[in-house]
Amino acid sequence: MNGHEALHVIVLAAGKGTRMKSDLAKVLHPVFFKPMIRQVLDVVSGLGPQSTVVVTGHQAERVEKTLAGYPLTFVRQEDQRGTGHAVLCTEAALAGQTGTALILCGDTPLVRVSTLREMVASHHRQAAAITVMTTVAPDPTHYGRIVGDGQGGIERIVEEKDASPEERSISEINAGIYLVGLDLLFAALRLVGSDNRQGEVYLTDIVAISRRQGRTVGRYRCPDPLEVTGVNSRVELAQANRVMRQRRNRELMLAGVTMIDPDSIWVADSVRLGRDVEIHSHCLLAGETVVGSGCRIEPFCHLVDCRIEEGTVVRSFSGGRRAGQTGPDAGAGLG
């Protein structure tokens, strides 16, 4: 195995997301100005995969329409029979391909491309058949637990509903991100049964199968549990939005933007800000907004698709939604 093998991404996005208590498919809920599945796809595109397959199911047509324009293949999981079955549905789409599959879920918008690159490098260094991303969670509830082999390796992964009280006390969890050689993946999945409390085909069972076959199962431990948090509830949705806002604001401040109260400021990734821009509290900038150098945006401004000339003062409570130019002293009713 080497670092030049082809990488094929499989994104699982078929689930309904019952804990969201929503009529909207979980992966379509917006996280930081875009559906969370688009956040995931934007991250994995940074790896330069040879192919990307998205498995859809619940509200499949709506999910597929949302992702129009991305270079990917859709596969339908008509019958929701678990994560292992979802991956099996991609076999025909990947027929004849060689290399490694990166498997992750469409509800993990906080994962960073740098983390995935490190995982790929670790996978190749270990010459592993499978590498599982894990993390140590302060609250492991709802996550599969990593059962070690006593020698630093992974013996198996046990889902919470199937775990014993002792296994539930384990704080190292399965992050739901895997690297698997395509030569192993589908052969192992065909050996997976559904003898568990949910009657599903668990993707995680390929770990124990590979161990029995004498294959190397690697572990890549993500140091930040927040990064691999799945969004399964409105509480986790709010948390994901907060984390992405904090990341973006830190990036902007390090680039020379002043933020008077960054915890109340939202600036989409699509917005471009010049040097020495000053943004006051409770402002939102989105769309294709461009703000020239030296501008001051006073509190409670909402700017979408605006172009602000250099040196402009945007007065408090201004709102704009247009591609036209403003300045140098813009007042309320900007758009």
N, C-alpha and C positions, 0 to 999 in steps of 0.2 A: 504494500500500500504506500502511496506517495502523495505529496501535497498537490500534485498536478492532475489528480483524477477529477473527472467531471462531477459536478455537484448538481443534484436534482432536488428541488424544494417541493415538499408536500405540505399544504396548509389545510388543516381540518376546520371546516366552517359549516358543518351540516346541522349542528345542534340548535335546539330551540332556545335554551337558556331559561329554564322555568323559574329559577330564583330571581330573575330580573322582573318577573311579574309584569310582562309587557306584551303587547300585540306585535311588536317589532322584533325581528330576529336579533339575537344578542350581538352578533358581529357587526350589525349596522348601527348600533348606538354610537354616537359621536364621542370621540376622545380628542380633545384639543383641536377642534375645528374640522375633523374629518371622521368618517366611520372607522371604528377601531381596526377593522380588517385591512383598510388601506394603510394605516400606520404600520401594521405588520409587513405588508407587501413592500412598502417603501424601504423598510429596514433590510429585508432579505435581498432586495434588488442590489444593495451595496456589495453583496458577495459575488455578483456576476454569475449566477447559476446558469447552467446550460438549459435547464427547463424548469418551469414552475407549474404545478398542478394544484388546483383548489377543489376540494371536495365540498359540494353543496348538498343541501337536503331541505331543511325547513326554509320556506320562502326562497327557494333556489333561484327562481327567475328574478326576483328583486335583488338578491345578492349579486347575481351575475351581471345585471344591468348596472349596478353600482360600480362594478370593476371593469366596465367596458373601457378599452384603451390600454389595459395592462397586457404585456406579452405573456399569456398563460393559457393553460388548457383547463376546462371545467370537467369534472366528473361528478355524476349524481349518485348519492347514497339514498336510494329510495326508501329503504327499510333501515331504521335506526337500530343497529345491532352492535354498537360499540365502536371504540376507536380502532381496534384491530380490523374489524370489518370495513371501516371507512378507508383504511390504507389499502386493504385488499382490492377495493373498488378501483384503485389507480393502476392496477397491474397491466391492463391492456394499454393504457396511455403511456406507460414506460417500457413497453415491450421492445426488446432489442437494445435497450440502453445499458450502459455499464457505468460504474462509478459508485458514488455514495449518495444516499438520500438523507436530506435534512428534513425531519418531520417536526412540525410545531402547530400550535393551535392559533386560530384567528382571533382569539380573545386575550392575547398577551401583547398589548401595544407598547409596553414599557421596555421590552428587551432591546438592547443596543447592538448595533452591527459589530462593534469592537468585541463584545462578549461572544458573539457567534463566531467571529474569526478566531478568537482564542480557543474556543471549543473545537473547531475544525483542526487547528494546529495540534491540540492535545490528542485528538483522535488519531491523527497520523503518527505522532510520536510514539504512541502506545501500540501502534499496529493493531488496533482494536477492531473486532468484528462489529461491535456496537459500542457507542459511547452515550451515556445517559447524563443529562444535566440535572444536578441536584442543588439544593440549597438548604441551609438550616433556618427554619422558620420559627419565629417566636410563638406563633399559634398554628400548628400543623393541621387543624381541623379541615376536613373535606379533601385533603391531599393524600395521595398514595405515599406509603412510608418505604424508605430504603432499608432493606434488611442486609446487613453486611455479612461477609464470610469469615470475619475474624482476622483476616490478613490484609485488610485495606481494600478489598474488592467488594463487588455487589453480588450477593447470592440470588436475590429476587426482589421484586417490588410487590407490595401487597396493598390493595385498595382499602380505603378506610372501612367500607362496609363488610369486608372480609377479614379484617384484622382482629387479632386477639387483643385483650387489654394491654398486654406487654408490648405488642407491636404498635399500638396506638400511642404509647408513651415515647416513641422514637420521634426526635425533632428534625431529623434529616428527611426531606421530602423529595418526591419526584417533581421536577419542574415542568415535565411534559414536553421536553425538547430532546430529540434523539438524532444521532447520526448512525446510519446502518448501511452496510454494503448491500447493493442491490442483489448481489448473488445470494445473499442470505435472507433478505427481508421477506420475500413472498413465500419462499420454501418454509421458513419458520412459522409464518402466519397460518399456513395451511395445517400446521400441527396444533394450533391453539384451539382449545375447546371453549365451551361457554358454561362450564360447571362452576358457577359462582352465584352469589345472591341476586345479582342483577340479570343473570342469564345473557350476558353480553360476551363478545369476543374482545378480550383486553389486549391492546397493543403491548402492554407491559409484560405479558407472559413470554414474549420472545427472549427476555433476559434469562429466565430460568431455563428455557429450551436451549439457548446458546451455551449456557454453562454446562448443561448435561452433555452437549456435543463437544466439550473441550475447547470452546472458542473463548477468546479474550473479551471480557466486558469491561470497558473503561468507564471512569467516572470523571465528569468535569463539574466541580463545585462552584457555582456562581456566588461570589462574595456578598452580593446585595440581594436579599430576598425580595425586596420591592420590585426589582427589575423583572422578575419572572412571575409576579402575581397575576393570576388569571382574573379577568373581570367577570364575575358571576352574579353580582348584585348591584343595586344602585349605590350602596356604600362604597364598594370597590370601584365603581365608575367614577365617583367623585374623587376618590383617592388617586386614580390614574390621571385625571385631569389636573389635579394639584401638582403631581410629580412632574408632568410634562411642562406645565407653566413654569415651575421652578427651574427646570433645566434650561428652558428657552430664555428666561430672564437672566439667569446667570451668564449664559453665552453672550447676550447682548450687553450686559454691564461690563464684562471683560473686554468687549470690543469697543467700548467708549461711549455707551449710552448711560445717562443718569436716570435712575428710577427712584422717585421719592418714597414710594411705598410699594415695593415689588409684589407683595402678597395680594394686592388688589388690581394688578395690571396684567392684561392679557394681550399678547402680541403673537399673531399666527406666524408659522414658519415662512409663509409666502410674503410677509411684509418686509420691506427693505428700509433700513434706517441709516442715516448718515452719522458721522462723528459728531459728538457734543449735542446730540438730541437730548432733551430733558422731558421726561414724562412724569406727570403728577398722578395722584391716586385715582383709582376707580376709572381707568381708561381701558378701552378695548380697540385694538387695531387689527383689521382682518382683510381678507381678499388680497388684491394686488396693490395695496396701499404702498406708496413710496414717500418717505419723509426726508427732506433734504437736511444737510448739516446745519447745526446751530438752531434748530427749531425748538420751541417750547410748547408743550401740549399741557394745558392746564387741566385741573380735575374734571372728572365726569364727561369725558369726550368719547364718542363712539364713531370711529372712522372706518369705512369699508370701501375699498376700491378708490381711494382718494390719492391725489398727488399734491404734496405740500412743498412749496418752494423753500429754498434755503432761507433761514433767518425768520421764518414765520412764527408768530405767536398765535396759537389756536386757543381761543378763549373757552372758559369753562362752559360745560353743557352743550358744546358744539356737537352736531351730528352730521355726518356726510356719507353719501353712498353714490359716488360717481367717479368717473375717470378723469374729470377735469382738474385744472390746477387751481390752487388757492394761495392766498398770501398777498402782502407780507403780514397782515394783521387780521386774521380771519375771526369772525364772530359766530354767534349761535346761528343755527340754520345753515350750516356749511353746504349741505347738499340739497 
